[in-house]
Amino acid sequence: MGNRNSSGRTSRATAVFTSCCKCRTYSIDGHDNGRGHDGATAVQPTTSGEMNELQPVAPGSGEPVDSNQPPTVNPHENLPNSESPEMSRIRLPRPPRRPVDEAGKAALKVGLVDILIAENGKDHHTFDYEMMERPVDANLVVRRGQPFNLVLKFNRNFDPATDAVSLIFTVADAKMPSPSNGTTIAIPVLNDNSSSLPAGGWWARLVASSELSIKVQVCTLATSVVGVWKLDVDTKFIPTSTSLSYSLPSRIYLIFNPWCREDLVYMEDEEWKKEYVMADSGLIWRGSHNRMRPCAWNFAQFEKDILECCVYLLSNVGKLTIAGRADPIRVVRAISAAVNSSDDDGVLMGNWSNDYAGGTEPTKWQGSMLILQKYWATKSPVKFGQCWVFSGVTTSVCRALGIPARSITNFSSAHDTHGGLTIDTFIGDDGKVVEELNSDSIWNFHVWNEVWMQRPDLEPGNYGGWQAIDATPQEESDGVYRCGPTSVAAVKRGEVKKAFDTAFHFAEVNADKVYWKFKGNGQPLKLIDKRTDEIGLFISTKAVGKFQREDVTDQYKHKDNSAEEREVVLKALRQCGHLYSRYYLNEALEDVRFDFQLRDDIVIGSPFSAVVTVANRNRSKDYTVEVTLRVDSVLYTGKLKSVIKKEVFQRTIKAGTAQNITLPVSYDEYAPELSDQCAFNIACLANVKETEFEFFSQDDFRVRKPDIAIKAPKEVPLGEQFDVTVSIINPLPKELNGAKFVIEGAGLGVPHKVSVPNKVAPGKEARVVVKMTAAKAGQKTVSAKFYSKELNDVDGYLNMDVIDPTA
């Protein structure tokens, strides 16, 4: 950008110099071709860098005018006659004169601002952002509350005695920039004297000076607006009050700073920051509580278009005010709304229908990059997502903006629709759940996010640290599909009235399951069971620095059925206002005990069975029992899809004996009804004829899919290609058709989609080899997905190190 006279900026505050229109001086400006506003000749630089006054030019001739001779063109020829009355009221034009100091100097002209990509990128941990790596049109990414450096290059040497330099920062999308709302910041460049720097505002100081350039250190506030900023450099020559302005053609991205103690997102532990801010790949757990399955996810927060997209989400989708973008609490609440598209044009469209025509099946996503890049290109919701996809994208957005974040998986996750903190299930005489009476549900697993920040809005009480947010559109919060931030500490204490959405998160991890026997409309409900330890199991996230599971259940609640946990639940129930009567089973006649078991660790393609053991503890009396066992395929949300098998058994249990009742299920029986998560609900309804005692239990079960084997070098030099071999053994008793692999990795080049040329027979191997490129240094993750018509959603991952030999 060229320099311009600073009078064009009318909204500047204290650092704006007197405009040329007011002081009657004329500046160098590419827009007026070296002339002032009324045609006066401007001061121009010589080859030595000094500023000399040019001779006036005769209008229309382009030739210099001898200052001692009259002009060749009559300046009065178009004016009224000199003897007319009008002449007494008209001031005749005078040859323009420009105030010039004794050295013939004018205001410094900025030729270039060097944003020092390498230096600032290292200091601010932003060197991995793609926009910082561009060979041309690079943008600077820096973290708020921390100094960064710029080099200003001038047309002459800087003289602190006569030259003044100010930096004007403006939020790029501010419609009416103003210092009062923090969207325009004008700061003078001060001498290198820390005692003169302002304590409570932005500042800039001179740290070095060399021929034709100065190095300036700038520091923003730790509460500054996050987003895109413009920079203008204003210069002023003090003796003559002449001034110029230069606009930086690139933009400066200001993001949150977990390294700054004054920032609400400050995180002290360096290893935590490496994991929760800088790591661009990780694991997200899926499956069920008895078959937990890690899936690799490429967060790709530093890749092309990602940061631009994230800033767009805050302002254009999340509808945050500019001032709101300075507050991480409001920012993450907006992110939880902007990642879904249920009530806006957010990033992802949810789909739990098993019909994914017109979009991508959620299980086929391996990372956030393609989702966010597609959204940035189209500004339309990407099809389709489910909870782990929403969470993966949310982690990417938060980390890109500088907010520490991680994905959290809750197994046996309650969805409480009525706010009663109980999950009520109604069972009919046939042992089938009466769906029309049930609004609550229990998901096999649910994935949300945690973000790290302090919560001054909730204090006192130590509510800072991990905050839960959820972008999966489940329930509205204040009229918008969003959830959180919820203090995890408040959840554990049962303080369900704390903002935001604490009651909903509490129910997800610690609701009681209550089972009612439904005998028909108008008939009284009978409480047949309550479970206080089946919600919120094995709450999981990726461990710091390791591709392993870390259990964080104890951060959300005390041990199930402990005195502390029961006290917290009762405290929460009293606060929520839904004090349902809580009855207990009458165990006086429980001579007969039922133990419902599942056969675990079954690979898809193999048969499995459900077993209930019925024990008669009475030593002298026989009992007759009726046991109904049923197996349903189920979506991971807990909603039943279809019945696979059901049998009713009548047995006489002799005194002092026990019997096993088994329901076997073959692959041919369950394969046609299999859901995309390979999940089942296995239920047992039993009653004792002599005592009318009733027993009910159900559990989730998931057949395990095979693992993809990945072979690649443990270490690869930066920039080199290497081979990656991926393979899988067909576990099904039939051929696999249309098999293909998708292999990708953040910082390892473009994804590869490779078809397997032949059908894969039962028990045989499908194998492909691809070449990947080590584009970025550090620990990287190769992830692979396998698909076929008969078997899909199979994945695997492998960690490797990319070594930079020059580092």
N, C-alpha and C positions, 0 to 999 in steps of 0.2 A: 504494500500500500504506500502511496506517496504521502509526503508531509502536506499538511494543510493549515491554513490559519485557524487558530483555535476558537475564533469567534463563532464558528458554526455550531458549537456545542452550547446550547442555551440552558440545559438542565443541570449543569455542573454546580457543585457547591464551593466550599472554601478554597479548594486547590485550583479552581478555574481562574486563569489570568484575565486581565482586562482585555477585551476584544479590540481588534484593530479598528472596528467601527467607532468605538468610543475614544480610543487614544489617537486616532487619525494617523496611525502608522501602517506600513504596508509590509506584508510578510511574503516569504517564498512559498508558493503554492502551485502545485502542478495544475490546479484547476483554472488559475488566472494567467498562466503563461508568464509569470514573472511580473505581473502588474498588480497594483492595489485595486480596491473596489471602484475607484473613479478613474482608473487608467494610469495612475502614477507608476513610475518605474520602481521595481523592487530591488532590494540588495541581493546580489548574486555572489556565489563563492568563486574564488580564483583557484587555480591549480594548486596553490600552496595551502589551501584551506582557509585563507583569510577572506573576509567579506568586503567587497568594494562596491561603491555606489556606481551604477551605470548611468550613462548620459541619457537625458530625456530624448524621446524619439518623436519626430514630426509626425502628426497623425496622417496615416495613409501612405507614408513614404518608406517607413522602416529605416530611415537614415538618422544618425545622431544630429542633434541640434546644437549649434554653437550657443552656449549659454549667454554670450555677450551680444548676440545678434537677435533681432526680432524674429518670431516664427514666420515661415513662408505662407502659412495658411491663416487667414483672418479668423480668429476665434469669435469675432462678433458678428459674422456675416448673417447668422440666422437669428440674431437678437433684434428687439425693437430698436428703432432709430435712437441714437444717443441723446437727441434733443427731445424725445418724447417724454411725457410725464411718467411712463412706466419705468424709465431708466432710473428714476430717483429711488425706486424700491427694489432694484435688482443688484445683487452683488456679482460683479463680473468674475469669471473664473480666473484663478491665479495658477501659475505654473506650480505643479506639486513639488513639495520638498519633503524629504524623509529625514527624521532625526537620526543621526549617526554618531556613534561614540568616537572617541579620539583614535581608537585602533581600527575603525572601520568594520567592526564586527556586528553580526546580527544573531538572532536566536539559533541555537544548535539545530541542525537538520539531522534527523534520525534516518540512517540508511538501512539499518537492519537491527532486529532484536533476535539474538541467539537464545533459544529456550533451553539450551544445555541438556538435551535429552539424556545422554549417558549419565551425567553427574546427578541430575535430579531423579532420574529413574532408579538409580541405586539407592540414594538417600531415602526415597519415599516408597521403596518396594513396589514400584509401578513399571519396572523395566519390561515386564512380560506383556503389557497391553499392546495389542496389534497396532493401534494408532501411534504408539511411541516408536515402533519399529519401521514405519514406512520410510522408504528412501526419499520420497517427496511428500509434501503436504502432511507432515507429521503434526500431531497435536500433543500438547503437554498434559500429562496426568499427574496431579500432585494431591497430597492429603492435607486436609485442613489443620490449622493449628501448628504447623511445622514449617520452618523457613525453607525457601527454595531460591535458586539463583538465576539471574538473567544477565546477559551481556548486551549493552546498548552501544551500537556503533554509530559514530557521528561523522559529519563532514569536516570537523576541526577538533582540536583538543578541548576537553572539558576544563573550564576554569571555575572552581567553586566560589571564587570571589564575585564573579559576574554572571554565572549561569545557574539557573534553577531548573530542576527536572521533577516532574510529578508523574505518577502512574495512576491511571484512571481505570478501575476494574468495574465492569457492568455485567449483570446477569443477561445472557444473550437473548432470552425470550421475554424480558421485562418490557411490557408495553409502555409504562411510564416510569422509567428508572428514577429512583430517588434515594438520597442518603438516609432518609427517615425509616425506610423499610429494609435497609441493607442491600438494595439492589444496585446501588452505585457507591463505590468506595474510591475516594480521591485521597491519595497519600503522597506527600512530598518525599523526595529522596534526601535523607538526612546524612550528615557526616558520620563516619564510623565512630560513634560514641554511644555506647549502650545506655548511658545515663539519660540521654535525651529521647530515647525511644518510648513511645506511649505504652503504658502497661495494659490498657484495656481495649485495644483496637488494632487494626492492621497497621503495619509499619514497613518502611523500606529504608535501607541504609546503604551507603557507598562502602564497599569492601575492598575495591581495587580500582586503580586508574592506570591506563596505559595510553599509548598514542592512538588517538581517534576513537577510543572506547573506554567504557567504565563497566565494572562488574557490580551488580546491585543484588542485595539479599532482600527478599520479600517474605513477610510472615503474615498469614491470615489468622483470623480468630478460629478457635476450636468450635465456635457456634455458627460459623459462616454457612450460607446457603450452599447446598450441594447441587452441582449441575455444571452447566456450560457457562463460561465467562468470556467476555471480550476484554482486550487490553488496548488502551490508548496511552501513548507517551506524549506528554505536553512538555515543551521546553520554552524557556523565557530568558531573554537577555535583559538583565536587570537595569543597566544604565538607560536603555531606550524603551523598556517595557514591550519590546517586540516579542511575539510568541508564535510557535508552530506546534502542530500536533501530528502524530504518526499513529496509524492503526495497525496492530498486528494482524496479518491476514489469517493466521491460524487461530484456533480456540484453545482455551485452557479448561480442562476438566478438573473440578475440585470435588474430592470424594471424602467419605468419612475416614477417620484415622484411629485405628485401634492401638497405635504406638504413642498416642498423645494422651497424657493423663487428664487433660481438661476436656477431652471429648467423651461424651456419654458412652461411647462404644469401646472405651479403653480396655484392653485386655493385657494383663501383666505377663503371663507366661509365654515365652518365646515359642516353645514347641506348639502350644495351642494356636498361636497366630499362624504358624506354618501350616497347621492342619485346617483351621477354620476360616482362614482368609486367603492363603496363597495356594493351597492344594487345588489343582484343577481336575482331579478325578477322585473317586471314592467308591464306597459301597452303600447300597440301600437294601435293607432286608425285606423280604416278602415271604409268603407261605403261610404257615399256621404255627401255633405255639409248640406243636410236637413235630414240626418239620420246617424249621427256619432256614431260609434260603437267601444267601447274599447274592446280590446282582451288582455288577460293575456299572458305574454311571460316570460319564464324562461331563463335568460341570462346565468346562471350557469358558470360564468367565473372562479370559484375556483375549479371546479370539475376535476375528473381524466382525464388526457391527454390533457386538454384544453390549459394550458400554453405551454406545449411542442409543440402542434399543431400551436399555434400562432407564436412562434419563428420560426418554420419551414416555415410558410407562408412568413415571411419577407425575409429569405435567399434563399429559394428554389423555391418559386413561384413568389413573388414580385421582385426577382432578385436585391434586394438592396445590394449595397456594404456594407462591414462591417462598414466603416465610415458613410455611410448613415443611419445606424441603430441608430446613436446617435442623429439624427435630427428628431423631431416629425413631422415636416412638410413633409419631404420625407417619413417618416414611414406611415402616414395616407394616403398619395397618393398611396403608394404601397398597403396598405390594401384595398383601394377601387377597385384596380385591382385584387387582389388575392382572394377576396371573390367570385367573379364570374369566370366562366370558359370559357368565350367567345373567348379568345385568349391565354389561358394557361390552365394548369390543376388545376384551382382554386377550391374553396370549393363547390360551388353550380352551377348547371346547370339550367338556366332559361327556363321556359316553359309557354307560354300563349296560347296554342293551344286547351285547354280543353281535350286533349288526354294525359293521364299520365301513359300509359302502361309502365311497366318496372321501375317505380319509385313511389315516394310518392306524392300524390296530395298536392300542397302547403298549402291548407287550413287545412290539417291534422297535420301540425307541431305545437307544442305547446311551443317549446323552441329551444335553440341552442345546447344543450348538445349532443343529439343523432347525430345531423348533424356533429359537429366537431369531435366527437369520431369516427364516421364511416369514416370520411375523413382521420383522423390520422391513422386509421387501414389500409385503402386501398390506400391512396395517390391518389385517383381518385375522380372526381366530384360526388357529391351526387345529386340525382334526386328527386325532382325538387324544384325550388324556384320561388317566385315572389317578388315584391318590399318589402313587409313587412318582408319576410323571410330574404332577403339580408340585410335589415336594422337590424333586430334582431341579426343576426350573427355578423354583423359589430360592434354593440354595445358590444357584448361579447368579441370580439377580442381586441377592444380598451381598455375596462376596465381590461381585463386580463393583458395587457401590461402596465397598470398604467395610461392610457390616459383618462381623464374625457370624457364621451360620453353619448349621449341620442338619441333616435329615434324621428324623426319629421315627422308628417303627414301634407301634403298640400292637401286640398280639392279643386277640380276643378283645377288640376295641368296641366299646359301647357307643351307640348313637341314640342319645336320649332326646326324644322329640317333644316331650311335655314338660321338661324341666324338673321332674320329680326325683332325679338321682336314683331311680330304680329302673330296671329293664324288665318289663312285665311280659310274660309269655303265657298264652292261653292254649290248653291242650284239650282236644276232643276225645271222645270215647275210643276212637280208633288209633289213638296215639299220634295223630297228625296235628301239627300246629294249625290253629285257626287263624289263617292269615288276615282275614278281614277285621279281626279284633286287635291286631298287632300293628302299632305304629313305630315302636322301638325296634332296634335291630342290634345285632352283634356282628361286627365284621371280623373275619378271620384275622385280618391285620389292617391297620390303617397307618398311613405315613403322613406326618406333618413336619414342621420345622421348629428348631430352636434358634433364636438369635441372642446375641450377648450384648447387654447394655444395662445401665443403671436406670432406676425408675423413680426419679424425684417426684413424680405425680402421685406416688403411693406412699411415700415416706411420711413419718418414720416407721421402721419395722424391718429393714433389710430385705427389700423385695427385688433388689438388683440381681444381676447374673443372667442365667438362662431364662428367656421368655419364649413361650410357645406361640407360634402363629400357624395358621392353616389356610392354604389357598384352595383346597378342595371345596367346592360349593355344596355344603351340607345344609346349613341353616343360615337365615339372615341375621345379621348383627346390626342394629340401628338401621334397618331397611336395606342393607347391602349384603351380598354374599361375601363375607369375610369373617375372619376369626383371629382374635388376639390384637396386640401382644398380651399374653397371660403370664404372670409371674409364676414360675414353677414352684417357688417357695410358698406362694399363696395356695397353690393346689395341694401341696403336701399338708398344709395347716388346715385345710378345709374352709378357707376364707373366701367363699364363693361369691361374695358381693364385691370383691375387688375388680377394678377394670383391668383388662377387658375380657369378657366371655369366660370367666373363671369357672362358673358352674358347668358349662358345657365340657370344658377340658377335665374337670373333676370327675364327671360322670363317665367320660371315656376310659378313665384308668381305675375308677374305684366305685362304680355303681354296684348295687346288689342285684342279683338275678332272682326274680320271684316267678314261680310257676303256679298257675291257677288251673283247676279242672273246670272246664266249661261244659255244662250239661244241657244247654239250650237257652234261648231267650226267655227271660223272666225267671230263670232258675238261679239260685244263689251260687256264687263262685266258691270253690273250695281250694284253699291254699294247700298245695301238695308238696311243695318244696321251696326252699330259698337257699341260694348259694352266695356266699360272701367272699369267695376266694377265686372266682373264675373270670373276673374282668381285670384287664390291665396286666398282662403277663409278659415277662421277658422284654421289657421296653428296651429297645436296642438302638445303637448307633455305631459308627465305625470308630475304632480306638485311635487315639492320637499316635501318629507315626507308624502305625501297623495296620495291615489289611486283615484285621480281626474284629470280632464283635465285642463291644463294651456294653454291659448291662447297666442301665441307669434307672431301673425301677425304683430303687430306694430314694432317688431324688424327687419322685412324684408321690410316694406314699410309704407309710410304715409297712412292716411285714403283715401280710393278710392274716386276719383273725387275731392279731395281737391286741392287747388292751389299748395301746395308743391308736391303732388303726380304727378300732370300733368307736373310740371316743371321737375321732375326727369325723367319721361318717355321720354319727348322730349330730355333731355340731353343724355339719353341712346341711343335713336334712332340716334342722330347725331354722337355719337361715333362709333356705329356699322357699319355705312356706307350704310345701306339699308334704304334710305329715300323714302319709298313708299308714293305716294300721299294719303293724308288722307282726304276723303270727308265726309261731314255730310249729314244726311237725310234732304231732302227738306220738312220742316214741314209746308209750307204755306197753304196746303190744308188738313191739318189733322183735319178735322171735326170729323172723325171716329177714335176712340181710341180702342185699343185692350189690354185687361188685361188677360194674360195667367196664369192660376192657377193650382196647384197640390193639391190633397187631401193627406195630410201627415199622418204619423203614422199608416200605414196599416200593420197588421201582416200577414205574409205569410199564404196563404190559404183563405184570405178574398178578395173580389172584390175591385177594386179601379176605379177611373175615372179621366179623364183630362177635365178641364173646361176652356173655353175662354169666357170672357165677352166682348161683342161688344157694345160700347156706341156711340150714335150719338149725338154730342153736338150741331148740327145745329137745330134751333128751327122751321125751315120752310121747310126743304128739306129732303126727304127720300134718303137712300143709299142702294145699293145692294152689298152684300159682298159674297165672296166665301171663305170658310174656310176649309182647309185640316188639319185634326188631325191624327197623326200616333203614334204608340207605337212600339218601337223596343227593343228587348233584346240586352244588350250591355255588353262587357267585361269591367273590371274596368279600362283598358287602354284607354277607349273611343271608341274602335273599335266596330262597329255594328256587331251583331251576326246574327240576323234574324228579319224579321218584324212579329209582333204579331197581330196587328190590324191597319186598316187604313180606314178612312171614309172621304168623301167630302160632305160638307154642303153648301147649297145655302139659304141665308136668306135676307129678306128685313128688314132693320132697320128703323123704323119710326122716324120722326123728334122728337128729345128730349127724345128718349127712349133708353133702353138697353136690350140686350138679352143674356142669357147664352146658349152656345153651349157645349154639354157634350158628351164625348166619354167614355162609360162604358166598363170596362174590367173585365171579370170573371176569377176565378182561373183556370177553365178548359181551358180558352183561353191562359193564359200566362204560365201555368205550363209546357207544353211540350217544350217551347222555353227558359225556365229559365236558365240563366247562373249561374256559381258557386257563384257569388257574389249577386245574386238576384237583379241585377241592370237593369234599363230601361232608354231609352232615349225617351222622349215625346216631339214631335215637332208640331209646329203650323205654317202653311203658310197661309196667308190671303191676299186678295186683294180687293180693292174697285173698282167696275166696272166703276163708273162715273169719278173717278179721276186718276185711275191707280196707286193709292197709294198701296204699298205693305208692308206687315208686316211679320216678321219672328221671331220666338223665339223657343228656345229649352231648356230643362232642364233635369237634371238627377234625377232619382227617384229610391228609393230602398225600397222594402218591408222588414219589420222588422222581424227578426227571434226571436223565443221565447228565454227567458233566462233560463239557467240551474240554478236550485236552489241547493245550497250547504249548508249542515249543518255539523258543526264540532265544537269542543270546542274552545272557544276564547283563552284559555291558556292551554298549555300542558307541563309537565315537560320534560326536556331533557332526551332522551333515552327511553321514554315510547311509547307504541302503543296507537292509538286512532282510533275511528270509524269516517269515512267520508261518509255521505249520499248524493247522487246526484240524482236529479229527473228532469223530464221535462214533460210538458203537450203537447200532440199531437195537433197542431193547424190546421192540414190539414183535409179536408173532406173525408179522406180515411185512411186505415190502414197503419202503418209503419212496414216494414219487415226488418229483419236482423239488428235490432237496437243494438248498443253497445256504451259504454262510455269508454273514456280514461281519467284517473285521474293521475295527477303527481304534483310534487312540488319540487323545489330546496331545498336540505337539508331535504327532507321528504322521503327518500328511493327511491326504484325503481318505475317506472310508472306502473299503473294497467290498464289492458285492460279487460273489463268485458262485456259480451254479455247479452242482455235482453232476458230471456228465451221464452217469448211469443210475439205475435204480439201486437202492441199498437193501440187500436181502436181510432177513432176520439174523441178528448176531454178527453181521458184517460191519466193516468200518467204512465211513465216508471221510475222505481226507482231501484237503486242498492246501496249496502253498501260495502265498502272496509276498510281494516285496513292499516294505514300508521304509520310510525315510525318517531318520532322527533329526527333526527340524528344530527342536528346542532341548536345552540341557536340563538335567534333573531327573528325578524319579518319574517314570511314565508308566501308564497302564495300557496294555493291549487287551481289548475286550472283544468278544466274539458272540454272535447269535447264530442259531441254526433254525431253519424253517423247512417244513415239508408239508404236504397235504395231510399226512397222517400224524405228524409230530412237530410241534413248534414251541416257541418260547423256551428254548434250551440255550443256556448261556454259560460263559466261562470267562476268566480273566487271568492275566499274568503281569506281574510287576517286573520292571527292568530299569536300568540306569543308563541315561544318555550322558556321556562324559565329554566335557569340553576340554580338549588338550591344551588350549591356550590359557585356561583359567588358572 
